[in-house]
Amino acid sequence: MKRRLGSLLAISLVLAACGSTSTSNDPDPFLGPQAISGTNIDTWRRQIIYLSLPDRFFNGNTGNDTLGQPYCLDRNSPYKFHGGDLSGLRQKISYIKGLGAGTLWTTPVYAQVPEVNPGTSTASCGYHGYWPNFKNPSDLAVEPKLGTGSELSGLITDLHNNGMRYMMDMVANHAGYGASVAKTNPGWFHSNCTGDDINCPLAGLPDFRQEDSTVATYLTNLSKNWTSTYGIDAIRMDTAKHVPMNYWQYNWIPGVLNARPNTFLLAEAFVTGSASQIKPYYDAGFDSAFNFPLRSALVSSIAKAGSMDTLASSVQDYVGTLGMNRALLTVNLLDNHDVPRFLNEPGYGVAEDEIRRRYHMALGALMTLPGIPQLYYGNEIAMYGGGDPDNRRDMPSWAWTSTGRSGTYSGFLPNPGLTFNLVQKLSSVRTNNPGLWKGSYAEMWRPNGGTNVFAFYRGYSDSTTGSRLIVAFNNNVTSASVTLNIGANTGISSADRSYLANRVFDDQAGQGALATVTSSNGSVTVSLPGKSFAIYRAR
């Protein structure tokens, strides 16, 4: 058995410099001049984001089901609208808030283009929101099947009245197939593909020429108008890697922030290699980016029962590459509408009890690693789903009650209420422990060829409060014990090492580990059942 005690030099230096007593809401040179500022940083670090496709969530108003473009309502087609809407989201805010989420992110609510490929087996409509029917001059038309501008304003008001925030998904890379603006202004779009992500149309969609100042101004003003008109709190920018970086840095980001300062800006850059691929978006002025490299590691280590070294190395990479302050704003995810659901990642032939154990471990990691957790609708009720569009199934009617969630249903793990309850618990643990949402990070154990355990420290303290936690994951089939040497870990501040040297820790996860463990002379032994995790908080 080999131990890893935070001895990796690069990350130790980063973490030692940050320390468990650093205050995350102070201005930070690594955040950049365009970033959110002041107490708003801590507000966003504390968030849990809930992603919903409004059309697939809840139908709150059947009267709008057939409005807008014809031939686009077909509940039996995975490529067309099913009836969910903004009214439905408004009616389920208490459900989302009850999970512990503080931000609702919806896919785009723009009015969509007409039916694509009519009369064929692949006839499709923009139920997902990413085929906007942009016009010139621009407008703020909401997709009629989702509702009205008034209902969008009402949704945002309802969220604010519940102490929550709204994140709008926006598109600046492309328009929908055959969109009005592509007909009136064909010169605004790339006509030749030069073999790269920026100049080549994505899936054949009309690709804007942001290098043209007229186009750049049009797109920036469009986002500014949506943001200021509706009082949007945050923007998730779709397909950010398909747009020139200088457009983001010198046009769109300063433009949007001028219209509504402190808007939280999140870039979707679908890259899975390393954090060095997402760092440029922070440097350009985005506040955050999706941590697809971490998601890839979670799939490899947990969903596919691989080595926890992969996960440990991914965390080391993004914390070390981005710096702790940026890492705390990075959005972590298990799945979304563009990848297979995490429950499908183990593959065929894996027993459902085993899938549940792996999935619950992954949820534990999502809620305890540095960064902002993002839940995808259905995560909380253990919904299966393959690639697009199978990962965009309708939210079932039984999901809204605890009685309904106690049943067994096709397409879900049995008794989805077990997962729902765990998500609620983990959300509460994270929200109520500053160590998990703004604390330092120090690796305490990785397999290194030995037992397949990953453990780390998260800590924050100031003059009035403290939150110091040891989180451990056992990816072995059978139980495992590891002894963690707190006193020798230079990634933990000297003050915290002294505080933790002889201390009682209480488990917050309730996944079968001992309810309490006690450190002695700077060491603590943690014993975990197979495929489980513990979150030990120091008293």
C-alpha positions in Angstrom: 0.0 0.0 0.0 1.3 3.4 -0.9 0.2 6.7 0.6 -0.2 10.1 -0.9 -0.1 12.8 1.8 -0.5 16.0 -0.2 3.2 15.7 -1.2 2.6 16.7 -4.8 4.7 19.8 -5.0 2.7 21.9 -7.4 -0.6 21.5 -5.6 0.9 21.7 -2.2 2.4 25.1 -3.1 -1.0 26.3 -4.4 -2.9 25.1 -1.4 -0.4 26.1 1.2 -0.4 29.6 -0.2 -4.2 29.6 -0.2 -4.5 28.1 3.3 -7.7 27.1 5.1 -8.1 30.5 6.6 -8.1 32.5 3.3 -11.2 34.6 2.7 -12.6 33.8 -0.7 -14.7 37.0 -1.1 -11.6 39.3 -1.1 -10.6 40.7 -4.5 -8.3 38.2 -6.1 -5.7 38.8 -8.9 -6.5 35.5 -10.5 -10.1 36.4 -11.1 -9.4 39.1 -13.6 -10.9 42.6 -14.1 -14.2 41.4 -15.6 -15.2 39.0 -12.9 -18.0 39.2 -10.4 -16.8 41.1 -7.3 -17.2 41.5 -3.6 -19.7 39.4 -1.7 -21.2 38.2 -5.0 -18.3 35.8 -5.4 -19.3 34.0 -2.2 -22.9 34.1 -3.3 -22.1 32.2 -6.4 -19.6 29.8 -4.8 -22.4 28.7 -2.5 -24.8 28.0 -5.3 -26.1 24.7 -6.5 -27.3 25.0 -10.1 -30.3 23.1 -11.4 -30.6 22.6 -15.2 -34.0 22.1 -16.7 -35.3 21.8 -20.3 -38.6 23.6 -19.8 -40.3 21.6 -22.5 -39.5 18.3 -20.7 -40.1 19.4 -17.1 -43.8 20.2 -16.3 -46.7 21.4 -18.4 -48.3 24.2 -16.4 -50.4 25.7 -19.2 -51.8 23.4 -21.9 -53.2 26.4 -23.7 -49.8 27.2 -25.3 -49.0 23.7 -26.4 -49.8 24.3 -30.1 -48.9 28.0 -30.3 -46.0 29.2 -32.6 -44.6 27.1 -35.3 -47.0 24.4 -36.6 -46.3 20.6 -36.6 -43.9 20.9 -33.7 -46.0 19.4 -30.8 -45.6 15.6 -30.8 -45.2 14.0 -27.4 -44.3 10.7 -29.0 -41.3 12.2 -30.8 -38.1 12.8 -29.0 -37.3 15.5 -31.5 -40.3 17.7 -31.0 -42.1 19.7 -28.2 -43.8 17.8 -25.4 -45.7 20.6 -23.7 -43.6 21.7 -20.7 -43.3 25.4 -20.2 -42.4 28.4 -18.1 -45.6 28.2 -16.2 -44.7 24.6 -15.2 -41.4 25.8 -13.9 -43.1 28.5 -11.8 -45.3 25.8 -10.3 -42.3 23.7 -9.3 -40.0 26.2 -7.8 -40.6 24.8 -4.3 -39.5 21.4 -5.6 -36.3 22.7 -7.0 -35.6 24.8 -3.9 -36.4 21.9 -1.7 -33.6 19.9 -3.4 -31.2 22.6 -2.2 -30.6 24.3 -5.5 -30.3 28.1 -5.5 -30.1 28.8 -9.2 -32.4 27.6 -12.0 -30.7 27.3 -15.4 -33.0 26.8 -18.3 -32.1 26.0 -21.9 -32.8 29.0 -24.2 -36.3 30.4 -24.3 -35.8 32.2 -27.7 -38.5 31.7 -30.4 -37.5 28.8 -32.6 -37.4 28.2 -36.3 -40.0 26.2 -38.1 -40.0 22.4 -38.3 -36.7 21.0 -39.7 -36.8 18.1 -42.3 -40.6 18.0 -42.5 -42.2 14.8 -43.7 -39.2 12.7 -42.8 -38.4 10.3 -39.9 -36.0 12.9 -38.5 -38.5 15.8 -38.6 -37.4 18.0 -35.7 -38.3 21.2 -33.9 -36.3 23.4 -31.4 -37.8 22.1 -28.2 -34.3 22.5 -26.7 -34.0 26.1 -27.6 -30.8 26.0 -29.6 -32.3 26.8 -33.0 -33.2 30.4 -32.5 -35.2 32.3 -35.1 -33.1 35.4 -34.8 -34.2 38.4 -36.8 -32.8 41.7 -37.9 -33.7 44.0 -36.4 -33.5 41.8 -33.3 -36.4 41.2 -31.0 -36.9 39.5 -27.6 -39.5 37.0 -28.8 -40.0 34.1 -26.3 -40.9 30.7 -27.8 -44.7 30.6 -27.7 -44.9 27.0 -26.7 -42.9 27.9 -23.6 -44.9 31.0 -22.7 -44.7 34.7 -23.0 -42.2 37.4 -21.9 -44.6 38.2 -19.0 -44.3 34.6 -17.9 -40.5 34.7 -18.1 -40.5 37.9 -16.0 -42.9 36.1 -13.6 -40.6 33.1 -13.3 -37.6 35.3 -12.5 -39.6 37.3 -10.0 -40.8 34.1 -8.3 -37.2 32.8 -8.1 -36.1 36.1 -6.5 -38.9 36.0 -4.0 -37.7 32.5 -3.0 -34.1 33.8 -2.6 -33.0 32.1 -5.9 -31.4 33.2 -9.1 -32.1 32.7 -12.8 -29.5 31.6 -15.4 -30.5 32.1 -19.0 -28.9 30.0 -21.7 -27.8 32.2 -24.6 -26.5 31.5 -28.1 -24.0 33.8 -30.0 -22.3 31.2 -32.2 -25.2 30.4 -34.6 -28.8 30.9 -35.6 -31.3 28.2 -36.2 -31.7 26.4 -39.5 -33.3 28.8 -42.0 -33.6 31.5 -39.4 -34.9 34.9 -40.5 -31.6 36.7 -40.1 -29.8 34.1 -42.3 -32.2 35.0 -45.1 -32.1 38.8 -44.6 -28.4 39.0 -43.9 -26.6 36.1 -45.5 -23.3 37.9 -45.5 -23.3 37.7 -41.7 -22.4 34.0 -41.8 -19.4 32.0 -42.7 -19.7 30.5 -46.2 -16.5 28.5 -46.3 -15.3 26.0 -43.7 -11.6 26.3 -43.0 -11.4 23.2 -40.9 -11.6 24.6 -37.4 -14.2 25.0 -34.6 -14.7 28.7 -35.1 -15.3 29.0 -38.8 -17.0 25.7 -39.5 -20.8 25.5 -39.0 -21.7 23.4 -36.0 -24.1 20.6 -37.2 -24.8 22.7 -40.3 -26.3 25.6 -38.4 -25.8 29.2 -39.8 -22.5 30.3 -38.2 -22.1 34.0 -37.3 -19.1 35.9 -38.5 -18.2 37.6 -35.1 -15.1 39.0 -36.8 -17.4 41.4 -38.6 -18.0 44.4 -36.4 -21.6 44.7 -37.5 -22.3 41.1 -36.6 -20.5 41.5 -33.3 -22.5 44.5 -32.3 -25.7 42.8 -33.3 -25.0 39.8 -31.2 -23.7 41.7 -28.2 -26.7 44.1 -28.2 -29.0 41.1 -28.4 -27.6 39.6 -25.2 -27.5 43.0 -23.5 -31.2 43.6 -24.3 -32.2 40.2 -22.9 -30.1 40.6 -19.8 -31.2 44.1 -18.9 -34.9 43.7 -19.9 -35.5 40.6 -17.8 -33.0 41.2 -14.9 -31.1 38.0 -15.6 -28.7 37.0 -12.9 -26.4 34.7 -14.9 -25.7 33.6 -18.4 -24.7 30.2 -19.6 -23.1 30.8 -23.0 -23.6 28.0 -25.4 -20.8 26.7 -27.7 -18.3 29.2 -26.4 -15.3 27.4 -28.0 -16.8 27.9 -31.5 -16.5 31.7 -31.3 -13.3 33.8 -31.5 -11.9 34.4 -28.0 -11.3 38.1 -28.7 -15.0 38.6 -29.3 -15.8 37.4 -25.8 -13.0 39.4 -24.2 -13.3 42.7 -26.0 -16.9 42.9 -27.1 -19.5 40.5 -25.5 -18.3 40.3 -21.9 -17.7 44.1 -21.4 -20.9 44.8 -23.2 -23.1 42.5 -21.1 -21.5 43.7 -17.9 -22.0 47.3 -18.8 -25.7 46.5 -19.3 -26.0 44.6 -16.0 -22.9 44.6 -13.8 -22.1 41.5 -11.7 -23.9 39.1 -14.1 -22.4 35.7 -13.6 -20.9 34.5 -16.9 -20.5 30.8 -17.5 -18.8 29.4 -20.6 -19.7 26.1 -22.2 -16.5 24.8 -23.6 -16.9 21.1 -24.3 -13.3 20.0 -23.8 -12.4 16.9 -21.8 -8.6 16.9 -21.8 -7.3 19.2 -19.0 -8.0 22.4 -17.2 -5.5 24.2 -19.4 -8.2 24.0 -22.1 -10.8 26.0 -20.0 -8.4 28.5 -18.5 -8.4 30.8 -21.5 -12.1 31.5 -20.9 -11.4 32.8 -17.4 -8.5 34.8 -18.8 -11.0 36.3 -21.3 -13.3 37.5 -18.5 -15.8 34.6 -17.9 -16.4 34.0 -14.3 -16.7 30.2 -14.8 -16.5 27.3 -17.2 -17.9 23.8 -17.1 -15.5 21.2 -15.7 -15.9 18.6 -18.4 -12.4 17.2 -17.7 -13.5 16.4 -14.1 -16.7 14.8 -15.5 -14.6 12.6 -17.7 -12.5 11.6 -14.6 -15.7 10.9 -12.6 -16.9 8.6 -15.3 -13.6 6.8 -15.5 -13.0 6.4 -11.8 -16.5 5.9 -10.4 -19.0 5.1 -13.1 -16.7 2.6 -14.8 -15.1 1.4 -11.5 -11.5 2.5 -12.4 -8.7 3.8 -10.3 -9.4 6.8 -8.1 -6.0 8.1 -9.2 -7.7 9.4 -12.3 -10.1 11.5 -10.2 -7.4 12.6 -7.8 -5.2 13.7 -10.7 -8.1 15.6 -12.4 -8.7 17.6 -9.2 -5.0 18.2 -8.8 -5.0 19.5 -12.4 -7.9 22.0 -12.2 -7.0 23.3 -8.7 -3.3 23.7 -9.7 -4.0 25.1 -13.2 -6.8 27.5 -12.3 -5.8 28.4 -8.8 -8.1 27.9 -5.9 -10.2 31.0 -6.4 -11.1 30.1 -9.9 -11.5 26.4 -9.0 -14.2 27.4 -6.5 -16.2 29.0 -9.3 -15.8 26.2 -11.8 -19.1 24.4 -12.5 -18.9 20.6 -11.9 -21.3 18.2 -13.3 -22.1 14.5 -13.7 -24.2 14.9 -16.8 -26.3 17.4 -18.8 -28.4 17.4 -22.0 -25.3 16.8 -24.3 -23.8 13.7 -22.8 -25.3 10.3 -21.7 -26.6 10.3 -18.2 -24.2 9.2 -15.5 -26.4 6.2 -14.7 -25.8 4.9 -18.2 -22.1 5.2 -18.0 -21.4 1.9 -16.1 -22.6 0.1 -19.2 -24.7 -3.1 -19.7 -24.4 -6.0 -17.3 -23.8 -4.0 -14.1 -26.4 -4.8 -11.4 -28.6 -1.9 -10.4 -27.5 -2.1 -6.7 -24.0 -1.6 -7.9 -25.0 1.2 -10.3 -26.7 2.9 -7.3 -23.6 2.7 -5.1 -21.4 4.2 -7.9 -23.9 6.9 -8.6 -24.3 7.9 -5.0 -20.5 8.1 -4.6 -20.4 10.4 -7.7 -23.1 12.6 -6.1 -20.9 12.7 -3.0 -18.0 13.9 -5.0 -20.0 16.4 -6.9 -21.1 18.1 -3.7 -17.7 18.1 -1.9 -15.0 18.8 -4.5 -14.0 22.4 -5.2 -16.5 24.1 -7.5 -20.2 24.8 -8.0 -22.3 21.6 -8.4 -24.7 21.5 -11.3 -27.6 19.1 -11.2 -29.5 18.0 -14.3 -33.2 17.5 -14.0 -33.8 13.8 -13.3 -30.4 13.4 -11.4 -32.3 13.5 -8.2 -34.7 10.7 -9.2 -32.1 8.4 -10.7 -33.2 8.8 -14.3 -31.5 6.7 -17.0 -30.7 8.1 -20.4 -28.3 7.5 -23.3 -27.1 10.1 -25.7 -29.1 12.9 -27.2 -32.2 12.8 -27.3 -32.6 9.9 -24.9 -30.9 12.0 -22.1 -33.8 14.5 -22.5 -36.8 12.3 -21.3 -39.8 13.9 -19.7 -39.9 14.4 -16.0 -42.5 11.8 -14.7 -45.6 12.8 -12.9 -44.7 10.7 -9.9 -41.5 12.7 -9.3 -43.3 15.5 -7.3 -44.3 13.5 -4.2 -42.4 11.3 -1.8 -45.0 8.6 -2.2 -44.4 8.6 -6.0 -40.7 8.5 -5.5 -40.9 5.3 -3.5 -42.0 3.2 -6.4 -40.3 1.2 -9.1 -40.4 2.5 -12.7 -38.9 1.6 -16.0 -36.1 4.0 -16.9 -35.2 4.7 -13.3 -33.3 3.0 -10.5 -35.8 1.3 -8.1 -37.0 3.5 -5.3 -35.7 6.8 -6.7 -36.6 8.4 -3.4 -33.4 7.0 -2.0 -31.4 9.2 -4.5 -33.7 12.2 -3.9 -33.1 12.0 -0.2 -29.4 11.8 -0.7 -29.3 14.8 -3.0 -31.3 16.8 -0.4 -28.9 15.7 2.4 -25.7 16.4 0.4 -27.1 19.8 -0.7 -27.7 20.7 2.9 -24.3 19.5 4.0 -22.6 21.5 1.3 -24.6 24.7 1.9 -24.1 24.7 5.6 -20.4 24.0 5.5 -18.3 26.9 4.1 -15.4 24.5 4.0 -17.1 22.8 1.1 -18.0 25.9 -0.9 -15.2 28.3 -0.2 -12.6 26.3 1.7 -9.1 25.2 0.8 -8.4 21.8 -0.7 -5.6 19.3 0.2 -5.3 15.8 -1.1 -4.8 13.2 1.7 -4.9 9.8 0.0 -4.9 8.4 -3.5 -4.4 4.7 -4.5 -0.9 5.0 -6.1 -1.2 1.3 -6.7 -2.6 0.5 -3.3 -6.2 0.4 -2.0 -8.6 2.2 -4.2 -9.4 5.1 -1.8 -9.4 8.8 -2.5 -9.5 11.2 0.5 -9.1 15.0 0.8 -9.4 17.9 3.2 -11.7 20.9 2.8 -11.3 23.7 5.3 -12.4 27.2 6.0 -12.2 29.3 9.2 -12.4 32.9 10.3 -12.7 34.7 13.6 -16.3 33.6 14.1 -16.8 30.2 12.4 -15.0 27.1 11.3 -15.8 24.3 8.9 -13.1 21.6 8.6 -13.9 18.3 6.8 -12.2 15.2 5.7 -14.0 13.5 2.7 -13.1 9.9 1.8 -14.3 7.6 -1.0 -13.8 3.8 -1.0 -14.0 2.5 -4.6 -13.2 -1.0 -3.6 -15.9 -3.7 -3.7 -15.1 -4.6 -0.1 -14.5 -2.5 3.0 -11.2 -0.6 3.4 -9.4 1.4 6.1 -6.8 4.0 5.6 -4.8 6.1 8.1 -4.6 9.7 7.2 -1.7 11.8 8.5 -3.1 15.2 9.0 0.0 16.5 10.7 2.3 15.7 7.7 0.1 17.3 5.1 1.6 20.7 4.1 -1.5 21.4 2.0 -3.4 22.0 5.3 -2.5 25.2 7.1 -0.4 24.8 10.2 -3.2 26.3 12.3 -5.7 23.7 11.1 -3.2 20.9 11.5 -2.8 21.9 15.1 -6.6 22.2 15.6 -7.2 18.8 14.0 -4.4 16.9 15.7 -6.7 15.5 18.4 -10.2 15.9 17.4 -13.6 14.1 17.1 -15.1 14.0 13.6 -18.8 13.3 12.8 -19.9 11.8 9.5 -22.4 13.9 7.6 -23.1 11.5 4.7 -24.7 8.5 6.5 -23.5 5.9 3.9 -22.5 3.2 6.3 -19.2 4.5 7.7 -18.6 4.9 11.4 -20.6 7.8 12.8 -17.6 9.2 14.5 -13.8 8.9 14.3 -11.2 10.5 16.4 -7.7 11.8 15.4 -4.7 11.2 17.7 -1.4 13.0 17.4 -2.3 14.2 13.9 -3.5 10.9 12.5 -7.0 9.5 11.9 -8.1 6.1 10.6 -11.1 6.0 8.4 -12.9 2.7 7.6 -15.5 2.6 4.8 -17.8 -0.1 3.4 -17.2 -1.0 -0.2 -18.4 1.5 -2.7 -19.2 4.2 -0.2 -18.1 7.6 1.1 -18.0 9.6 4.3 -17.9 13.3 5.0 -16.3 13.8 8.4 -16.7 17.2 10.0 -14.5 18.2 12.8 -16.2 19.2 16.0 
